[in-house]
Amino acid sequence: MDTTREALIRNASETVRRGGSSSLNFRDLGRSVGVKSSSVHYYFPTKADLLTEIAGEYRASFIAALEAGVGNSTSFKQDMILLVDLFLGAQGEQLSCLCGMLATEAELLDSGVRSAVNQFFASLQDWIITRAKVCGRPRPGGFTPAKFADLLVSLLEGSLLLSRLDAHKASLAAAKEWVKKVA
């Protein structure tokens, strides 16, 4: 069973993934879990504290999902398809990547929140680089693992963002086809 804190984190994360940080307010968040806004402030004194926390939690759970999905895999291509499928799952739920959504608001964010968002992207790129090394792919797609990681993360984040527009619903499917060819 969720604690109040866990429920607040879960609901805040979903709110931001749907509408950005401006859609998040403590009154509505508290109401969503059956507490007053003062209780939300008890756990998270400021909105920046809450955003930093949900970005950190998102990073940890995203990387954990990737690690659980690859298990003992030695197929770089399958590992990268797993990553694309996580983005496709978010698209299917009409959700953005939490840190991708926050990155679109970078100039409005507290430095601690920006740091947590940057940590997500660094962790994601490090995961891709590590999988390339573990799977013996020194030049995936003809790129260094670091350049491949930069390109893939940019491709996935951009595709997920564009998929919010009707004309770009197939962007992530195209990204998956690219990964199948070059990974």
FIKOLZA-1660 file (N, C-alpha, C; in steps of 0.1 Angstrom, whole numbers, plus 5000, padded with zeros to 4 digits):
% residues 183
   i   px   py   pz ch aa at
   1 5008 4988 5000  A  M  N
   1 5000 5000 5000  A  M CA
   1 5009 5012 5000  A  M  C
   2 5005 5022 4992  A  D  N
   2 5013 5035 4991  A  D CA
   2 5012 5043 5004  A  D  C
   3 5023 5049 5007  A  T  N
   3 5023 5059 5018  A  T CA
   3 5018 5072 5011  A  T  C
   4 5014 5081 5019  A  T  N
   4 5010 5094 5014  A  T CA
   4 5021 5100 5005  A  T  C
   5 5033 5099 5010  A  R  N
   5 5045 5105 5002  A  R CA
   5 5046 5098 4989  A  R  C
   6 5045 5085 4989  A  E  N
   6 5046 5077 4976  A  E CA
   6 5035 5081 4966  A  E  C
   7 5023 5082 4972  A  A  N
   7 5012 5086 4963  A  A CA
   7 5013 5100 4958  A  A  C
   8 5019 5109 4966  A  L  N
   8 5021 5123 4961  A  L CA
   8 5032 5123 4950  A  L  C
   9 5042 5115 4951  A  I  N
   9 5053 5114 4941  A  I CA
   9 5047 5108 4928  A  I  C
  10 5039 5098 4930  A  R  N
  10 5033 5091 4918  A  R CA
  10 5024 5101 4910  A  R  C
  11 5015 5108 4918  A  N  N
  11 5005 5117 4912  A  N CA
  11 5012 5129 4906  A  N  C
  12 5022 5134 4913  A  A  N
  12 5029 5146 4908  A  A CA
  12 5037 5142 4895  A  A  C
  13 5043 5131 4895  A  S  N
  13 5050 5126 4883  A  S CA
  13 5040 5125 4871  A  S  C
  14 5029 5119 4873  A  E  N
  14 5019 5118 4862  A  E CA
  14 5014 5132 4857  A  E  C
  15 5012 5141 4867  A  T  N
  15 5007 5154 4863  A  T CA
  15 5017 5161 4855  A  T  C
  16 5030 5161 4858  A  V  N
  16 5040 5167 4851  A  V CA
  16 5042 5160 4837  A  V  C
  17 5041 5147 4837  A  R  N
  17 5043 5140 4824  A  R CA
  17 5031 5143 4814  A  R  C
  18 5020 5148 4819  A  R  N
  18 5009 5151 4811  A  R CA
  18 5009 5166 4807  A  R  C
  19 5013 5175 4816  A  G  N
  19 5011 5189 4813  A  G CA
  19 5023 5198 4817  A  G  C
  20 5034 5193 4821  A  G  N
  20 5045 5201 4825  A  G CA
  20 5044 5206 4840  A  G  C
  21 5055 5212 4844  A  S  N
  21 5055 5216 4858  A  S CA
  21 5045 5227 4862  A  S  C
  22 5041 5235 4852  A  S  N
  22 5031 5245 4854  A  S CA
  22 5017 5239 4858  A  S  C
  23 5015 5227 4854  A  S  N
  23 5002 5221 4857  A  S CA
  23 5001 5215 4871  A  S  C
  24 5013 5216 4878  A  L  N
  24 5014 5210 4891  A  L CA
  24 5012 5220 4902  A  L  C
  25 5001 5218 4910  A  N  N
  25 5000 5227 4922  A  N CA
  25 4996 5219 4934  A  N  C
  26 5001 5224 4946  A  F  N
  26 5000 5216 4958  A  F CA
  26 4985 5213 4962  A  F  C
  27 4976 5222 4959  A  R  N
  27 4962 5221 4963  A  R CA
  27 4956 5209 4956  A  R  C
  28 4958 5209 4943  A  D  N
  28 4952 5198 4935  A  D CA
  28 4959 5185 4937  A  D  C
  29 4972 5185 4939  A  L  N
  29 4980 5173 4943  A  L CA
  29 4975 5167 4956  A  L  C
  30 4974 5176 4966  A  G  N
  30 4969 5171 4979  A  G CA
  30 4955 5165 4978  A  G  C
  31 4946 5171 4970  A  R  N
  31 4933 5166 4968  A  R CA
  31 4933 5153 4961  A  R  C
  32 4942 5151 4952  A  S  N
  32 4943 5138 4945  A  S CA
  32 4946 5126 4954  A  S  C
  33 4952 5128 4965  A  V  N
  33 4955 5117 4974  A  V CA
  33 4948 5119 4988  A  V  C
  34 4939 5128 4988  A  G  N
  34 4930 5130 5000  A  G CA
  34 4937 5137 5012  A  G  C
  35 4946 5146 5009  A  V  N
  35 4952 5154 5020  A  V CA
  35 4951 5169 5016  A  V  C
  36 4954 5177 5026  A  K  N
  36 4954 5192 5024  A  K CA
  36 4967 5196 5018  A  K  C
  37 4968 5207 5012  A  S  N
  37 4980 5212 5006  A  S CA
  37 4991 5214 5016  A  S  C
  38 4987 5217 5029  A  S  N
  38 4997 5218 5039  A  S CA
  38 5004 5205 5042  A  S  C
  39 4997 5194 5040  A  S  N
  39 5004 5181 5041  A  S CA
  39 5014 5179 5030  A  S  C
  40 5011 5183 5018  A  V  N
  40 5020 5182 5007  A  V CA
  40 5033 5190 5010  A  V  C
  41 5031 5202 5016  A  H  N
  41 5042 5211 5020  A  H CA
  41 5050 5204 5031  A  H  C
  42 5044 5196 5039  A  Y  N
  42 5051 5189 5050  A  Y CA
  42 5062 5180 5043  A  Y  C
  43 5058 5173 5033  A  Y  N
  43 5067 5163 5026  A  Y CA
  43 5077 5171 5017  A  Y  C
  44 5072 5181 5010  A  F  N
  44 5080 5188 5000  A  F CA
  44 5077 5203 5002  A  F  C
  45 5086 5210 5010  A  P  N
  45 5084 5224 5013  A  P CA
  45 5082 5233 5001  A  P  C
  46 5089 5230 4990  A  T  N
  46 5087 5239 4978  A  T CA
  46 5084 5230 4966  A  T  C
  47 5079 5236 4956  A  K  N
  47 5077 5230 4943  A  K CA
  47 5090 5224 4937  A  K  C
  48 5101 5232 4939  A  A  N
  48 5114 5227 4934  A  A CA
  48 5118 5214 4942  A  A  C
  49 5115 5214 4955  A  D  N
  49 5118 5201 4962  A  D CA
  49 5111 5189 4956  A  D  C
  50 5098 5192 4953  A  L  N
  50 5090 5181 4948  A  L CA
  50 5095 5177 4934  A  L  C
  51 5097 5187 4925  A  L  N
  51 5102 5184 4912  A  L CA
  51 5116 5176 4912  A  L  C
  52 5124 5181 4921  A  T  N
  52 5137 5174 4922  A  T CA
  52 5135 5159 4926  A  T  C
  53 5127 5157 4936  A  E  N
  53 5124 5144 4941  A  E CA
  53 5118 5135 4930  A  E  C
  54 5108 5140 4922  A  I  N
  54 5102 5132 4912  A  I CA
  54 5111 5129 4901  A  I  C
  55 5120 5138 4897  A  A  N
  55 5130 5136 4887  A  A CA
  55 5140 5125 4891  A  A  C
  56 5144 5125 4904  A  G  N
  56 5153 5115 4909  A  G CA
  56 5146 5101 4909  A  G  C
  57 5134 5101 4914  A  E  N
  57 5126 5088 4914  A  E CA
  57 5124 5083 4900  A  E  C
  58 5121 5092 4891  A  Y  N
  58 5119 5088 4877  A  Y CA
  58 5132 5082 4871  A  Y  C
  59 5143 5088 4873  A  R  N
  59 5156 5083 4868  A  R CA
  59 5158 5069 4874  A  R  C
  60 5157 5068 4887  A  A  N
  60 5159 5055 4893  A  A CA
  60 5150 5044 4888  A  A  C
  61 5137 5047 4886  A  S  N
  61 5128 5036 4882  A  S CA
  61 5130 5034 4867  A  S  C
  62 5133 5044 4859  A  F  N
  62 5136 5041 4845  A  F CA
  62 5148 5033 4842  A  F  C
  63 5159 5036 4849  A  I  N
  63 5171 5028 4848  A  I CA
  63 5169 5014 4853  A  I  C
  64 5161 5012 4864  A  A  N
  64 5158 4999 4870  A  A CA
  64 5150 4991 4860  A  A  C
  65 5141 4997 4853  A  A  N
  65 5133 4990 4843  A  A CA
  65 5141 4985 4832  A  A  C
  66 5151 4993 4827  A  L  N
  66 5160 4989 4817  A  L CA
  66 5169 4978 4821  A  L  C
  67 5174 4979 4833  A  E  N
  67 5183 4968 4839  A  E CA
  67 5175 4955 4840  A  E  C
  68 5163 4956 4845  A  A  N
  68 5155 4944 4847  A  A CA
  68 5151 4938 4833  A  A  C
  69 5149 4946 4823  A  G  N
  69 5146 4941 4810  A  G CA
  69 5157 4935 4802  A  G  C
  70 5169 4939 4805  A  V  N
  70 5180 4933 4797  A  V CA
  70 5185 4920 4804  A  V  C
  71 5184 4919 4817  A  G  N
  71 5189 4907 4823  A  G CA
  71 5203 4904 4819  A  G  C
  72 5205 4892 4814  A  N  N
  72 5218 4888 4809  A  N CA
  72 5220 4889 4794  A  N  C
  73 5213 4898 4788  A  S  N
  73 5213 4900 4774  A  S CA
  73 5227 4903 4768  A  S  C
  74 5230 4898 4757  A  T  N
  74 5242 4901 4750  A  T CA
  74 5239 4907 4736  A  T  C
  75 5227 4911 4734  A  S  N
  75 5222 4916 4721  A  S CA
  75 5220 4931 4723  A  S  C
  76 5229 4939 4717  A  F  N
  76 5228 4954 4718  A  F CA
  76 5215 4958 4711  A  F  C
  77 5212 4952 4700  A  K  N
  77 5200 4956 4693  A  K CA
  77 5187 4954 4701  A  K  C
  78 5186 4942 4708  A  Q  N
  78 5175 4939 4716  A  Q CA
  78 5174 4949 4728  A  Q  C
  79 5186 4952 4734  A  D  N
  79 5186 4962 4745  A  D CA
  79 5181 4975 4741  A  D  C
  80 5185 4980 4729  A  M  N
  80 5180 4993 4724  A  M CA
  80 5166 4993 4720  A  M  C
  81 5161 4981 4715  A  I  N
  81 5146 4980 4713  A  I CA
  81 5138 4981 4726  A  I  C
  82 5144 4975 4736  A  L  N
  82 5138 4976 4749  A  L CA
  82 5136 4991 4753  A  L  C
  83 5147 4998 4751  A  L  N
  83 5146 5013 4754  A  L CA
  83 5136 5020 4746  A  L  C
  84 5135 5017 4733  A  V  N
  84 5125 5023 4725  A  V CA
  84 5111 5019 4729  A  V  C
  85 5110 5007 4733  A  D  N
  85 5096 5002 4738  A  D CA
  85 5092 5009 4750  A  D  C
  86 5101 5013 4759  A  L  N
  86 5097 5021 4771  A  L CA
  86 5091 5035 4766  A  L  C
  87 5097 5041 4756  A  F  N
  87 5091 5053 4751  A  F CA
  87 5078 5051 4744  A  F  C
  88 5077 5040 4737  A  L  N
  88 5064 5036 4730  A  L CA
  88 5053 5034 4740  A  L  C
  89 5057 5028 4752  A  G  N
  89 5047 5026 4762  A  G CA
  89 5042 5039 4768  A  G  C
  90 5051 5049 4769  A  A  N
  90 5047 5062 4774  A  A CA
  90 5038 5069 4764  A  A  C
  91 5041 5067 4751  A  Q  N
  91 5033 5073 4741  A  Q CA
  91 5019 5067 4741  A  Q  C
  92 5018 5053 4743  A  G  N
  92 5005 5047 4744  A  G CA
  92 4997 5051 4755  A  G  C
  93 5003 5056 4766  A  E  N
  93 4996 5061 4778  A  E CA
  93 4994 5076 4777  A  E  C
  94 4998 5082 4765  A  Q  N
  94 4997 5096 4763  A  Q CA
  94 5005 5104 4774  A  Q  C
  95 5017 5099 4777  A  L  N
  95 5025 5105 4787  A  L CA
  95 5038 5109 4780  A  L  C
  96 5045 5120 4785  A  S  N
  96 5058 5124 4780  A  S CA
  96 5068 5118 4790  A  S  C
  97 5080 5117 4786  A  C  N
  97 5091 5114 4795  A  C CA
  97 5091 5126 4805  A  C  C
  98 5091 5122 4818  A  L  N
  98 5091 5133 4828  A  L CA
  98 5103 5143 4826  A  L  C
  99 5115 5138 4825  A  C  N
  99 5126 5147 4824  A  C CA
  99 5127 5154 4810  A  C  C
 100 5121 5147 4800  A  G  N
 100 5120 5154 4787  A  G CA
 100 5110 5166 4788  A  G  C
 101 5099 5164 4795  A  M  N
 101 5090 5175 4797  A  M CA
 101 5096 5186 4805  A  M  C
 102 5103 5182 4816  A  L  N
 102 5110 5193 4824  A  L CA
 102 5120 5200 4816  A  L  C
 103 5127 5193 4807  A  A  N
 103 5138 5199 4799  A  A CA
 103 5132 5210 4790  A  A  C
 104 5120 5209 4786  A  T  N
 104 5114 5219 4778  A  T CA
 104 5111 5232 4785  A  T  C
 105 5112 5231 4799  A  E  N
 105 5110 5243 4807  A  E CA
 105 5123 5247 4815  A  E  C
 106 5134 5243 4809  A  A  N
 106 5147 5244 4816  A  A CA
 106 5149 5258 4822  A  A  C
 107 5146 5268 4814  A  E  N
 107 5149 5282 4819  A  E CA
 107 5141 5286 4831  A  E  C
 108 5130 5279 4833  A  L  N
 108 5121 5282 4844  A  L CA
 108 5124 5274 4857  A  L  C
 109 5133 5264 4856  A  L  N
 109 5135 5255 4867  A  L CA
 109 5146 5259 4876  A  L  C
 110 5144 5256 4889  A  D  N
 110 5154 5258 4899  A  D CA
 110 5167 5250 4895  A  D  C
 111 5178 5254 4899  A  S  N
 111 5191 5248 4896  A  S CA
 111 5191 5233 4900  A  S  C
 112 5185 5230 4912  A  G  N
 112 5185 5216 4917  A  G CA
 112 5176 5207 4908  A  G  C
 113 5165 5213 4903  A  V  N
 113 5157 5205 4894  A  V CA
 113 5164 5203 4881  A  V  C
 114 5171 5213 4875  A  R  N
 114 5178 5212 4863  A  R CA
 114 5189 5201 4865  A  R  C
 115 5196 5201 4876  A  S  N
 115 5206 5191 4879  A  S CA
 115 5200 5177 4879  A  S  C
 116 5189 5175 4885  A  A  N
 116 5182 5162 4885  A  A CA
 116 5178 5157 4871  A  A  C
 117 5174 5167 4863  A  V  N
 117 5170 5163 4849  A  V CA
 117 5183 5160 4842  A  V  C
 118 5193 5167 4843  A  N  N
 118 5206 5164 4836  A  N CA
 118 5211 5150 4841  A  N  C
 119 5209 5147 4853  A  Q  N
 119 5214 5134 4858  A  Q CA
 119 5206 5123 4851  A  Q  C
 120 5193 5125 4849  A  F  N
 120 5185 5115 4842  A  F CA
 120 5191 5112 4828  A  F  C
 121 5194 5123 4820  A  F  N
 121 5199 5121 4807  A  F CA
 121 5213 5115 4807  A  F  C
 122 5221 5119 4817  A  A  N
 122 5235 5113 4818  A  A CA
 122 5234 5098 4821  A  A  C
 123 5225 5095 4830  A  S  N
 123 5223 5081 4834  A  S CA
 123 5218 5072 4822  A  S  C
 124 5209 5078 4814  A  L  N
 124 5204 5071 4803  A  L CA
 124 5215 5069 4792  A  L  C
 125 5223 5080 4789  A  Q  N
 125 5233 5078 4780  A  Q CA
 125 5244 5069 4785  A  Q  C
 126 5247 5069 4798  A  D  N
 126 5257 5060 4804  A  D CA
 126 5252 5045 4802  A  D  C
 127 5239 5043 4804  A  W  N
 127 5233 5030 4802  A  W CA
 127 5236 5025 4788  A  W  C
 128 5233 5033 4778  A  I  N
 128 5235 5029 4764  A  I CA
 128 5250 5026 4761  A  I  C
 129 5258 5034 4766  A  I  N
 129 5273 5032 4764  A  I CA
 129 5277 5019 4771  A  I  C
 130 5272 5017 4783  A  T  N
 130 5276 5004 4790  A  T CA
 130 5271 4992 4782  A  T  C
 131 5258 4993 4777  A  R  N
 131 5253 4981 4770  A  R CA
 131 5261 4979 4757  A  R  C
 132 5266 4989 4750  A  A  N
 132 5274 4988 4738  A  A CA
 132 5287 4980 4742  A  A  C
 133 5293 4984 4753  A  K  N
 133 5305 4977 4758  A  K CA
 133 5303 4963 4762  A  K  C
 134 5292 4960 4770  A  V  N
 134 5289 4947 4774  A  V CA
 134 5286 4938 4762  A  V  C
 135 5279 4943 4752  A  C  N
 135 5275 4935 4741  A  C CA
 135 5286 4935 4730  A  C  C
 136 5297 4941 4732  A  G  N
 136 5308 4941 4722  A  G CA
 136 5305 4948 4709  A  G  C
 137 5298 4960 4711  A  R  N
 137 5295 4969 4699  A  R CA
 137 5303 4982 4701  A  R  C
 138 5316 4982 4696  A  P  N
 138 5324 4993 4697  A  P CA
 138 5320 5005 4689  A  P  C
 139 5312 5002 4678  A  R  N
 139 5308 5013 4669  A  R CA
 139 5294 5011 4664  A  R  C
 140 5284 5012 4673  A  P  N
 140 5270 5009 4669  A  P CA
 140 5266 5020 4658  A  P  C
 141 5261 5015 4647  A  G  N
 141 5257 5024 4637  A  G CA
 141 5268 5032 4630  A  G  C
 142 5280 5028 4633  A  G  N
 142 5292 5035 4628  A  G CA
 142 5296 5046 4637  A  G  C
 143 5290 5048 4648  A  F  N
 143 5293 5059 4658  A  F CA
 143 5300 5053 4670  A  F  C
 144 5307 5062 4677  A  T  N
 144 5312 5058 4690  A  T CA
 144 5300 5055 4699  A  T  C
 145 5301 5047 4709  A  P  N
 145 5290 5045 4718  A  P CA
 145 5285 5058 4724  A  P  C
 146 5293 5068 4727  A  A  N
 146 5289 5080 4733  A  A CA
 146 5281 5088 4723  A  A  C
 147 5285 5089 4710  A  K  N
 147 5278 5096 4700  A  K CA
 147 5265 5089 4697  A  K  C
 148 5265 5075 4696  A  F  N
 148 5252 5068 4694  A  F CA
 148 5242 5071 4705  A  F  C
 149 5247 5071 4718  A  A  N
 149 5239 5074 4729  A  A CA
 149 5232 5088 4728  A  A  C
 150 5241 5098 4724  A  D  N
 150 5235 5112 4722  A  D CA
 150 5225 5112 4712  A  D  C
 151 5227 5105 4700  A  L  N
 151 5218 5105 4689  A  L CA
 151 5205 5098 4693  A  L  C
 152 5206 5086 4700  A  L  N
 152 5194 5078 4703  A  L CA
 152 5186 5086 4713  A  L  C
 153 5192 5091 4723  A  V  N
 153 5184 5098 4733  A  V CA
 153 5177 5110 4727  A  V  C
 154 5184 5118 4719  A  S  N
 154 5177 5129 4712  A  S CA
 154 5166 5124 4703  A  S  C
 155 5168 5114 4696  A  L  N
 155 5158 5108 4687  A  L CA
 155 5146 5104 4694  A  L  C
 156 5148 5097 4705  A  L  N
 156 5136 5092 4713  A  L CA
 156 5129 5103 4720  A  L  C
 157 5136 5112 4726  A  E  N
 157 5129 5124 4733  A  E CA
 157 5122 5132 4723  A  E  C
 158 5128 5135 4711  A  G  N
 158 5122 5143 4701  A  G CA
 158 5110 5136 4695  A  G  C
 159 5111 5123 4693  A  S  N
 159 5100 5116 4687  A  S CA
 159 5088 5115 4697  A  S  C
 160 5091 5113 4709  A  L  N
 160 5080 5113 4719  A  L CA
 160 5073 5126 4720  A  L  C
 161 5081 5137 4720  A  L  N
 161 5075 5150 4721  A  L CA
 161 5067 5153 4708  A  L  C
 162 5072 5150 4697  A  L  N
 162 5065 5152 4684  A  L CA
 162 5052 5144 4683  A  L  C
 163 5053 5132 4689  A  S  N
 163 5041 5123 4688  A  S CA
 163 5029 5128 4695  A  S  C
 164 5031 5139 4703  A  R  N
 164 5019 5145 4709  A  R CA
 164 5011 5153 4699  A  R  C
 165 5017 5155 4687  A  L  N
 165 5010 5161 4676  A  L CA
 165 5004 5150 4667  A  L  C
 166 4992 5152 4662  A  D  N
 166 4986 5141 4654  A  D CA
 166 4994 5138 4642  A  D  C
 167 5001 5147 4635  A  A  N
 167 5008 5145 4623  A  A CA
 167 5021 5137 4626  A  A  C
 168 5025 5135 4638  A  H  N
 168 5038 5128 4641  A  H CA
 168 5036 5116 4650  A  H  C
 169 5024 5109 4650  A  K  N
 169 5022 5098 4658  A  K CA
 169 5032 5086 4655  A  K  C
 170 5036 5085 4643  A  A  N
 170 5045 5074 4638  A  A CA
 170 5060 5077 4641  A  A  C
 171 5063 5088 4647  A  S  N
 171 5077 5091 4649  A  S CA
 171 5085 5081 4657  A  S  C
 172 5079 5076 4668  A  L  N
 172 5086 5066 4676  A  L CA
 172 5087 5052 4668  A  L  C
 173 5077 5049 4661  A  A  N
 173 5078 5037 4653  A  A CA
 173 5089 5038 4643  A  A  C
 174 5091 5049 4637  A  A  N
 174 5102 5052 4628  A  A CA
 174 5116 5051 4635  A  A  C
 175 5116 5056 4647  A  A  N
 175 5128 5055 4655  A  A CA
 175 5131 5040 4658  A  A  C
 176 5121 5032 4661  A  K  N
 176 5124 5018 4663  A  K CA
 176 5129 5011 4651  A  K  C
 177 5124 5015 4639  A  E  N
 177 5129 5009 4627  A  E CA
 177 5144 5013 4625  A  E  C
 178 5147 5025 4628  A  W  N
 178 5161 5030 4627  A  W CA
 178 5170 5021 4636  A  W  C
 179 5166 5020 4649  A  V  N
 179 5174 5012 4658  A  V CA
 179 5176 4998 4653  A  V  C
 180 5165 4992 4648  A  K  N
 180 5167 4978 4642  A  K CA
 180 5177 4977 4631  A  K  C
 181 5179 4988 4624  A  K  N
 181 5188 4988 4613  A  K CA
 181 5203 4990 4617  A  K  C
 182 5204 4999 4627  A  V  N
 182 5218 5004 4630  A  V CA
 182 5224 4999 4643  A  V  C
 183 5216 4994 4652  A  A  N
 183 5221 4989 4665  A  A CA
 183 5228 4976 4664  A  A  C
% end
